[in-house]
């Protein structure tokens, strides 16, 4: 009987987590750490099914690697061990079902990624409940059949398995369990109405949301369900892989509380992506096989040389061999989740008696609105932030689903405020700002606002409550210094906030762009199809614009910051 800690999966994770190991990227390290914690008994929800692990190992020893002529137990790549064992042998303590309901693999070409999925499918056909159904989905039948070809090659090369399977023209059937695996083509086959115990979405970078969501919808009533999604990067902005990668990163970053999503994201870390022409770590972090296989590494270096010399080769090389969206270079994220989370304070700042600057961002019907309160500590140079998101009651469930964010929990935490039913209740929104003076004991120095939706609100704050309001023009030429300073504050860890997941989420939705004069501006990430919001960041910028005018540009002004 094998022990999980002696497995190549566990040993690979330990190797990934070595302090000086830069051969894998940070998100692979985060997933390795999360799974190691499960193996070591440090996870309250999940554990390892040792019996299943031994069954899987037994089946792997019966499979023969069609190219190497040895058992797959001997010939499987290290990352494949991690992917297969974590996917199939991690269970939910509550009901003993598979813990991971989605297994995402972002990996470059020449990594035998479809081969790894074929291993999972064969094991699934032998061990899933009788009469289960397995499907692969891809843009066309040829691509969808790639998995079937890999399954066929393994079965035909394995004498112990060949008699237990029947390979038909349009499906593979396991005689022992009456389980069928069928390849589906998005272009020809309807995806609805298929009850998929396990499904694979291959080359998801050229799929939209529908096939995967249709497969997931079919699994709602199943206790044991699994979706495998694999792909390299593709240059197009409208594909489901971008959504899944974005969601996987939020899970690993702790921005989304869904621990049942497993992902191996073999892509280079942001800080080295622009070094693709000369930094070999870009190759190693996107191609785990290249780490140990020098022939694969040399072949990719040859392709890199061609991509450097010829623009026509660059898109294919960067997308398929480095998992870098070529069109994405130059449209960088504003700050990473790690950078903003490094500014998270251990406790709430004491706001009482402080002078504060308010930033307001109003909603366009369906959108969120935000209020940001900033205070400045002259002794430390820290900017402290308290920021709220406002959402309409009718949209909570739909927006939670679309944006893949739990607004109900954010409401319970006090960071999201329900304001109106189908449209923003401006009276409540306006009063919220006024009440900050009494609730937190602060002196509101000024309110920075975007005139597009808050002209009337500004007039009421000024006329009815005597609050100073300043329009902040939403243009790169105006906001550039503030956007630049906010990023510097975050990178220098002189920006502080407390316990605000939706705020962190907003920051990770931002991308930084430049106009023709190189003025910086912030937009929503166009590749994030989850329609994640950035309004809290804009509310922060509106408040910081006023604070910056006082503290940095004109500290001697009549309405400069005062400590009460």
VOGUKE-220268 format. One record per residue (C-alpha): x, y, z; residue number from 1. Coordinates in Angstrom, 3 decimals. Layout:
<pts>
        u        v        w base
        X        Y        Z  NUM
...
</pts>
This chain:
<pts>
        u        v        w base
    0.000    0.000    0.000    1
    1.390    3.388   -0.981    2
    1.569    6.462    1.199    3
    0.453    9.786   -0.255    4
    3.504   11.558    1.212    5
    5.790    9.216   -0.729    6
    3.990    9.975   -3.987    7
    5.472   12.002   -6.821    8
    2.514   14.374   -6.437    9
    3.464   15.274   -2.857   10
    7.186   15.410   -3.618   11
    6.518   17.686   -6.599   12
    4.587   20.073   -4.345   13
    7.468   20.145   -1.837   14
    9.844   20.950   -4.696   15
    7.559   23.740   -5.930   16
    7.601   25.317   -2.471   17
   11.372   25.390   -2.022   18
   12.372   28.947   -1.153   19
   14.850   29.395   -3.997   20
   12.743   27.647   -6.642   21
   11.851   30.133   -9.397   22
   11.131   27.439  -11.979   23
    7.405   27.550  -11.201   24
    5.240   30.655  -10.931   25
    3.554   32.008   -7.838   26
    0.108   30.571   -8.593   27
    1.438   27.017   -8.941   28
    3.168   27.563   -5.600   29
   -0.088   28.767   -4.035   30
   -1.982   25.690   -5.257   31
    0.831   23.413   -4.088   32
    0.717   25.028   -0.645   33
   -3.077   24.643   -0.435   34
   -2.891   20.945   -1.343   35
    0.058   20.257    0.969   36
   -2.053   21.686    3.786   37
   -4.806   19.187    2.935   38
   -2.365   16.253    2.921   39
   -0.906   17.380    6.242   40
   -4.347   17.622    7.843   41
   -4.461   21.415    8.065   42
   -7.689   21.844    6.118   43
  -11.000   21.565    7.973   44
  -13.012   20.690    4.846   45
  -10.827   18.297    2.857   46
   -8.631   15.246    3.281   47
   -6.923   12.591    1.163   48
   -8.686    9.306    0.369   49
   -5.785    6.857    0.779   50
   -7.879    3.955   -0.554   51
   -8.654    5.900   -3.717   52
   -4.991    6.846   -4.018   53
   -4.006    3.175   -3.940   54
   -6.705    2.295   -6.487   55
   -5.442    5.041   -8.793   56
   -1.859    3.844   -8.410   57
   -2.965    0.284   -9.191   58
   -4.704    1.370  -12.393   59
   -1.708    3.504  -13.418   60
    0.488    0.422  -13.128   61
   -1.860   -1.438  -15.516   62
   -1.734    1.360  -18.090   63
    1.136    1.255  -20.552   64
    2.591    4.506  -21.852   65
    2.150    4.261  -25.654   66
    5.307    6.260  -26.410   67
    7.693    5.132  -23.657   68
    6.715    1.464  -23.436   69
    6.634    1.551  -19.617   70
    3.710    1.754  -17.216   71
    2.159    5.181  -16.873   72
    2.916    4.864  -13.172   73
    6.594    5.024  -14.162   74
    6.338    7.385  -17.127   75
    3.923   10.102  -15.983   76
    5.284   13.659  -15.691   77
    5.602   15.142  -12.195   78
    3.006   17.870  -12.802   79
    0.620   15.200  -14.131   80
    0.990   13.281  -10.867   81
   -0.040   16.391   -8.976   82
   -2.958   17.084  -11.333   83
   -4.303   13.487  -11.363   84
   -3.851   12.664   -7.666   85
   -5.184   15.997   -6.385   86
   -8.183   15.820   -8.719   87
   -9.183   12.229   -7.991   88
   -7.981   11.551   -4.434   89
   -8.907   14.714   -2.520   90
  -12.279   14.340   -0.808   91
  -14.744   16.475    1.106   92
  -14.821   15.379    4.751   93
  -18.529   16.059    5.078   94
  -19.815   13.622    2.446   95
  -16.711   11.851    1.047   96
  -17.402   13.261   -2.397   97
  -14.579   14.526   -4.580   98
  -13.436   17.823   -3.112   99
  -12.486   19.515   -6.365  100
  -15.384   20.053   -8.728  101
  -13.285   21.901  -11.315  102
   -9.684   21.179  -12.301  103
   -8.177   23.872  -14.492  104
   -4.905   23.415  -16.356  105
   -3.334   26.390  -18.109  106
   -0.216   25.019  -19.742  107
    1.848   25.633  -22.855  108
    2.169   23.249  -25.785  109
    4.380   20.162  -25.760  110
    3.285   19.162  -22.274  111
    1.065   16.162  -23.030  112
   -1.888   17.997  -21.491  113
   -4.543   15.981  -23.351  114
   -2.687   12.796  -22.412  115
   -3.067   13.671  -18.716  116
   -6.803   14.154  -19.169  117
   -7.024   10.786  -20.928  118
   -5.540    9.178  -17.799  119
   -8.229   10.802  -15.642  120
  -10.974    9.674  -18.037  121
   -9.812    6.047  -18.119  122
   -9.614    5.931  -14.321  123
  -13.026    7.589  -14.144  124
  -14.554    5.039  -16.497  125
  -13.280    2.258  -14.259  126
  -14.209    3.788  -10.888  127
  -17.232    6.068  -11.399  128
  -20.723    4.791  -10.530  129
  -22.279    2.391  -13.026  130
  -23.855    3.993  -16.128  131
  -22.084    7.317  -15.633  132
  -21.492    9.454  -18.717  133
  -18.346   11.340  -19.665  134
  -18.030   14.004  -22.353  135
  -15.332   16.087  -23.980  136
  -16.268   19.392  -25.586  137
  -14.259   21.398  -28.088  138
  -14.938   23.840  -30.939  139
  -15.091   21.063  -33.543  140
  -15.268   17.286  -33.629  141
  -11.621   16.847  -34.592  142
  -10.392   18.741  -31.521  143
  -12.918   17.034  -29.273  144
  -11.736   13.660  -30.553  145
   -8.133   14.371  -29.528  146
   -8.974   13.100  -26.068  147
  -10.654   10.006  -27.542  148
   -7.497    9.316  -29.582  149
   -5.341    9.621  -26.453  150
   -7.704    7.282  -24.549  151
   -7.599    4.816  -27.446  152
   -3.777    4.856  -27.618  153
   -3.438    4.076  -23.912  154
   -6.067    1.307  -23.982  155
   -4.613   -0.313  -27.122  156
   -1.124   -0.215  -25.571  157
   -2.276   -1.794  -22.288  158
   -3.010   -5.556  -22.512  159
   -4.592   -5.581  -19.041  160
   -7.145   -2.962  -20.085  161
   -7.871   -3.642  -23.736  162
  -10.527   -6.329  -23.155  163
  -12.350   -4.140  -20.630  164
  -13.127   -1.383  -23.123  165
  -14.975   -1.205  -26.400  166
  -13.860    1.553  -28.752  167
  -16.601    2.596  -31.161  168
  -16.585    5.173  -33.937  169
  -18.235    7.888  -31.850  170
  -17.598    6.782  -28.262  171
  -15.583    4.631  -25.855  172
  -17.426    2.209  -23.570  173
  -16.159    0.504  -20.398  174
  -17.603   -3.021  -20.272  175
  -17.088   -3.374  -16.516  176
  -19.161   -0.334  -15.544  177
  -21.327    0.375  -18.633  178
  -19.863    3.882  -18.639  179
  -19.704    5.742  -21.952  180
  -17.368    8.523  -22.990  181
  -18.532   10.634  -25.951  182
  -16.682   13.479  -27.717  183
  -18.937   16.462  -28.528  184
  -18.356   19.218  -31.072  185
  -19.637   22.677  -30.153  186
  -20.183   23.411  -33.839  187
  -22.486   20.411  -34.338  188
  -23.802   19.083  -31.028  189
  -26.189   20.628  -28.545  190
  -24.653   20.714  -25.083  191
  -27.863   20.911  -23.083  192
  -29.507   17.809  -21.661  193
  -26.261   15.882  -21.197  194
  -25.768   14.511  -17.669  195
  -21.984   14.687  -17.353  196
  -20.359   12.992  -14.356  197
  -17.022   14.166  -15.766  198
  -16.444   16.540  -18.659  199
  -13.373   17.919  -20.358  200
  -13.260   21.261  -22.157  201
  -10.240   21.047  -24.448  202
   -8.633   24.121  -26.046  203
  -10.948   26.277  -23.957  204
   -9.133   29.352  -25.273  205
  -11.297   29.184  -28.381  206
  -14.562   28.429  -26.577  207
  -17.101   30.871  -25.203  208
  -18.951   30.326  -21.912  209
  -21.835   28.218  -23.231  210
  -20.337   24.687  -23.510  211
  -18.796   24.762  -20.037  212
  -21.830   26.325  -18.380  213
  -24.088   23.783  -20.113  214
  -21.951   20.926  -18.788  215
  -21.883   22.430  -15.291  216
  -25.641   22.921  -15.344  217
  -26.068   19.220  -16.127  218
  -24.120   18.351  -12.961  219
  -26.180   20.315  -10.444  220
  -27.905   17.245   -8.968  221
  -24.756   15.092   -8.851  222
  -22.841   14.472   -5.636  223
  -19.595   13.528   -7.400  224
  -18.964   15.862  -10.317  225
  -15.875   16.998  -12.107  226
  -15.098   19.427  -14.887  227
  -11.616   19.502  -16.415  228
  -10.691   22.630  -18.370  229
   -7.400   22.792  -20.250  230
   -5.845   25.168  -22.733  231
   -2.927   27.315  -23.691  232
   -3.444   31.051  -24.011  233
   -5.071   32.442  -27.162  234
   -4.856   35.995  -28.533  235
   -8.616   36.589  -28.596  236
  -10.244   38.497  -25.737  237
  -13.586   36.694  -25.808  238
  -12.977   33.191  -24.486  239
  -13.980   31.216  -21.427  240
  -10.377   30.364  -20.499  241
   -9.754   33.984  -19.546  242
  -12.760   33.903  -17.244  243
  -11.672   30.623  -15.642  244
   -8.057   31.763  -15.167  245
   -9.215   35.030  -13.632  246
  -11.534   33.149  -11.276  247
   -8.824   30.615  -10.370  248
   -6.448   33.436   -9.426  249
   -9.114   35.010   -7.228  250
   -9.560   31.655   -5.459  251
   -5.810   31.260   -4.922  252
   -5.474   34.898   -3.849  253
   -8.220   34.413   -1.270  254
  -10.552   36.891   -2.978  255
  -13.206   34.228   -3.599  256
  -14.147   31.663   -0.965  257
  -14.391   28.609   -3.199  258
  -11.833   26.041   -2.113  259
  -13.293   23.368   -4.406  260
  -11.646   24.840   -7.484  261
   -8.245   23.321   -8.308  262
   -5.943   24.987  -10.802  263
   -2.427   24.672  -12.142  264
   -1.622   27.929  -13.886  265
    1.660   27.488  -15.716  266
    2.250   31.039  -16.793  267
    5.205   33.372  -16.115  268
    4.946   35.754  -13.181  269
    4.041   39.314  -14.127  270
    7.431   40.774  -13.219  271
    9.306   38.646  -15.786  272
    6.841   38.553  -18.689  273
    8.439   41.448  -20.508  274
   11.766   39.610  -20.286  275
   10.552   36.794  -22.530  276
   13.283   37.438  -25.124  277
   16.127   36.459  -22.776  278
   14.841   35.171  -19.408  279
   14.634   31.362  -19.479  280
   12.368   31.405  -16.409  281
    9.562   32.518  -18.737  282
    9.899   29.165  -20.511  283
   10.248   27.100  -17.356  284
    7.280   28.696  -15.564  285
    4.985   28.081  -18.545  286
    6.318   24.633  -19.432  287
    6.921   22.209  -16.533  288
    8.213   19.486  -18.858  289
   11.010   21.799  -20.080  290
   12.417   21.865  -16.532  291
   13.581   18.234  -16.741  292
   13.548   17.609  -20.497  293
   16.422   19.456  -22.157  294
   15.257   18.525  -25.662  295
   11.907   20.210  -25.085  296
   13.663   23.261  -23.631  297
   16.023   23.584  -26.613  298
   13.125   23.249  -29.070  299
   11.289   26.114  -27.349  300
   14.451   28.266  -27.318  301
   14.669   27.782  -31.096  302
   11.084   28.984  -31.437  303
   11.878   31.952  -29.188  304
   14.747   32.942  -31.479  305
   12.382   32.949  -34.459  306
    9.820   34.988  -32.522  307
   12.455   37.598  -31.674  308
   13.515   37.896  -35.307  309
   10.100   37.753  -36.982  310
    6.970   39.582  -35.828  311
    4.798   37.078  -37.705  312
    6.020   34.299  -35.391  313
    5.594   36.247  -32.156  314
    1.898   35.868  -31.451  315
    1.951   32.096  -31.781  316
    5.116   31.759  -29.710  317
    4.037   33.978  -26.834  318
    0.508   32.583  -26.609  319
    1.197   28.900  -27.179  320
    4.663   28.458  -25.636  321
    4.808   31.142  -22.922  322
    1.102   31.547  -22.062  323
    1.434   35.295  -22.585  324
   -1.374   37.096  -24.425  325
    0.635   39.007  -27.009  326
   -2.027   41.670  -27.426  327
   -2.022   42.074  -23.678  328
    1.548   43.380  -23.481  329
    1.388   47.101  -22.732  330
   -2.055   46.811  -21.098  331
   -0.791   45.893  -17.640  332
   -2.774   45.372  -14.522  333
   -2.760   48.372  -12.210  334
   -1.735   46.556   -9.043  335
   -1.708   42.847   -8.304  336
   -3.822   41.210   -5.616  337
   -0.684   40.499   -3.590  338
    0.307   44.173   -3.705  339
   -3.058   45.499   -2.526  340
   -3.448   42.755    0.111  341
   -0.032   43.703    1.509  342
   -1.695   47.007    2.534  343
   -4.400   45.303    4.592  344
   -4.252   46.490    8.218  345
   -4.612   44.228   11.246  346
   -7.191   46.516   12.825  347
   -9.428   49.477   11.967  348
   -7.762   52.890   12.010  349
   -9.066   55.218   14.714  350
  -11.045   57.745   12.673  351
  -12.358   59.817   15.579  352
  -11.334   63.459   15.380  353
   -9.689   63.083   11.967  354
  -10.180   65.312    8.947  355
  -11.198   63.190    5.975  356
  -11.693   63.425    2.235  357
  -14.675   61.747    0.614  358
  -14.733   60.282   -2.900  359
  -18.095   59.469   -4.519  360
  -18.738   57.394   -7.633  361
  -22.373   57.163   -8.791  362
  -24.065   54.318  -10.611  363
  -25.244   53.846  -14.154  364
  -28.485   51.924  -13.457  365
  -27.175   48.329  -13.114  366
  -23.689   49.307  -11.918  367
  -22.428   49.628   -8.374  368
  -21.832   52.947   -6.629  369
  -19.146   53.688   -4.071  370
  -18.136   55.996   -1.249  371
  -14.526   56.264   -0.101  372
  -13.318   58.007    3.061  373
   -9.596   58.807    3.221  374
   -7.549   60.096    6.113  375
   -3.903   61.157    6.154  376
   -1.447   60.505    8.989  377
    1.133   63.295    8.879  378
    3.483   61.435   11.234  379
    3.805   58.310    9.099  380
    2.782   59.542    5.652  381
    0.139   56.801    5.520  382
   -3.157   57.214    3.669  383
   -5.977   55.290    5.396  384
   -9.038   54.187    3.452  385
  -12.561   53.141    4.419  386
  -14.591   52.331    1.327  387
  -18.122   51.015    0.725  388
  -19.845   49.510   -2.283  389
  -23.570   50.211   -2.881  390
  -25.742   47.685   -4.693  391
  -29.444   47.453   -5.523  392
  -31.484   44.673   -3.896  393
  -32.836   43.290   -7.184  394
  -29.375   42.703   -8.615  395
  -27.574   41.015   -5.730  396
  -27.978   37.408   -6.886  397
  -27.460   38.116  -10.575  398
  -24.374   40.245   -9.980  399
  -22.923   37.668   -7.586  400
  -23.227   35.073  -10.329  401
  -22.003   37.278  -13.172  402
  -19.061   38.716  -11.277  403
  -18.336   35.480   -9.387  404
  -18.282   37.382   -6.109  405
  -20.323   36.756   -2.949  406
  -22.108   40.075   -2.379  407
  -24.248   38.585    0.390  408
  -21.171   37.951    2.515  409
  -19.819   41.418    1.711  410
  -23.152   42.851    2.924  411
  -22.819   40.866    6.174  412
  -19.267   42.204    6.588  413
  -20.569   45.779    6.244  414
  -18.509   46.539    3.133  415
  -21.448   46.449    0.702  416
  -24.599   48.467    1.369  417
  -28.004   47.583   -0.089  418
  -29.294   50.858   -1.516  419
  -32.554   50.838   -3.465  420
  -34.399   48.037   -5.227  421
  -33.789   48.306   -8.979  422
  -32.190   51.780   -9.068  423
  -29.868   53.504   -6.640  424
  -31.661   55.245   -3.776  425
  -29.831   58.569   -4.028  426
  -31.407   59.914   -0.843  427
  -29.965   56.996    1.150  428
  -26.638   57.299   -0.697  429
  -26.389   61.031    0.073  430
  -27.399   60.622    3.710  431
  -24.769   57.909    4.160  432
  -22.057   60.501    3.442  433
  -23.603   63.035    5.814  434
  -23.852   60.441    8.601  435
  -20.126   59.648    8.438  436
  -19.480   62.810   10.454  437
  -21.465   61.492   13.426  438
  -20.856   57.760   13.035  439
  -17.050   58.069   12.845  440
  -16.582   61.457   14.492  441
  -14.784   62.916   11.479  442
  -14.589   66.326    9.863  443
  -15.341   66.136    6.146  444
  -12.901   68.501    4.425  445
  -14.376   67.975    0.966  446
  -16.260   65.599   -1.325  447
  -14.748   64.753   -4.723  448
  -17.333   63.513   -7.197  449
  -17.912   62.559  -10.822  450
  -20.482   65.004  -12.198  451
  -21.950   62.479  -14.621  452
  -24.304   60.900  -12.073  453
  -23.846   63.013   -8.953  454
  -24.583   66.599   -9.984  455
  -27.821   66.703   -7.958  456
  -26.245   64.906   -5.005  457
  -23.398   67.436   -4.916  458
  -25.870   70.299   -4.887  459
  -27.718   68.739   -1.921  460
  -24.509   68.087    0.044  461
  -23.521   71.707   -0.508  462
  -26.907   73.404   -0.089  463
  -28.532   71.300    2.629  464
  -25.519   70.239    4.701  465
  -22.853   72.863    4.070  466
  -20.325   70.319    2.794  467
  -17.645   71.397    0.301  468
  -18.004   69.556   -3.015  469
  -15.447   69.527   -5.839  470
  -16.029   68.060   -9.278  471
  -13.192   65.730  -10.271  472
  -12.986   65.578  -14.058  473
  -12.652   61.980  -15.187  474
   -9.891   62.483  -17.730  475
   -6.372   61.078  -17.901  476
   -4.804   64.555  -18.069  477
   -6.468   65.404  -14.729  478
   -6.224   62.084  -12.907  479
   -2.737   60.994  -13.980  480
   -0.891   62.376  -10.901  481
   -3.440   60.870   -8.511  482
   -3.438   57.454  -10.211  483
    0.353   57.454  -10.178  484
    0.506   58.461   -6.493  485
   -2.057   55.844   -5.456  486
    0.012   53.120   -7.088  487
    3.173   54.418   -5.394  488
    1.417   54.454   -2.011  489
    0.345   50.833   -2.504  490
    3.764   49.638   -3.692  491
    5.457   51.450   -0.791  492
    2.853   50.014    1.637  493
    1.841   53.512    2.776  494
   -1.797   52.828    1.862  495
   -3.972   51.109    4.441  496
   -7.451   49.566    4.612  497
   -9.111   47.041    6.882  498
  -10.929   43.776    6.079  499
  -12.551   44.624    2.742  500
  -12.677   41.775    0.213  501
  -14.825   43.637   -2.315  502
  -12.284   46.492   -2.254  503
   -9.445   44.092   -3.047  504
  -11.599   42.638   -5.804  505
  -12.082   46.072   -7.376  506
   -8.345   46.717   -7.469  507
   -7.636   43.417   -9.226  508
  -10.216   44.299  -11.897  509
   -8.243   47.404  -12.917  510
   -5.837   47.739  -15.790  511
   -3.574   50.676  -16.388  512
   -3.509   52.361  -19.783  513
   -1.835   55.472  -21.182  514
   -3.048   58.194  -23.529  515
   -0.981   59.700  -26.343  516
    0.754   62.014  -23.844  517
    1.658   59.029  -21.617  518
   -0.827   60.130  -18.947  519
   -1.950   57.100  -16.935  520
   -5.586   56.119  -16.648  521
   -7.497   53.178  -15.215  522
   -9.990   51.038  -17.093  523
  -11.790   47.814  -16.382  524
   -9.872   44.775  -17.592  525
  -11.343   44.067  -21.020  526
  -10.379   40.404  -20.804  527
  -12.374   39.807  -17.628  528
  -15.736   38.631  -18.929  529
  -17.043   38.367  -15.389  530
  -17.737   42.125  -15.616  531
  -15.922   42.781  -12.351  532
  -16.352   46.319  -11.005  533
  -13.809   49.108  -10.428  534
  -16.070   51.830   -8.971  535
  -14.511   51.600   -5.495  536
  -11.115   52.402   -6.991  537
  -12.538   55.441   -8.780  538
  -14.168   56.621   -5.561  539
  -10.740   56.284   -3.940  540
   -9.116   58.272   -6.733  541
  -11.732   61.038   -6.381  542
  -10.985   61.321   -2.658  543
   -7.231   61.064   -3.151  544
   -7.373   63.836   -5.771  545
   -8.551   66.224   -3.025  546
   -6.136   64.884   -0.418  547
   -3.232   65.171   -2.839  548
   -4.141   68.769   -3.621  549
   -3.956   69.555    0.098  550
   -1.004   67.485    1.230  551
    1.283   67.390   -1.810  552
    0.431   70.244   -4.165  553
   -0.924   73.021   -1.951  554
   -0.320   72.244    1.749  555
   -0.735   75.921    2.721  556
   -4.225   76.304    1.279  557
   -7.072   77.664    3.420  558
   -8.863   74.305    3.528  559
   -5.804   72.108    3.976  560
   -5.911   69.118    6.281  561
   -6.368   69.722    9.962  562
   -6.328   67.322   12.848  563
   -9.152   67.967   15.237  564
</pts>
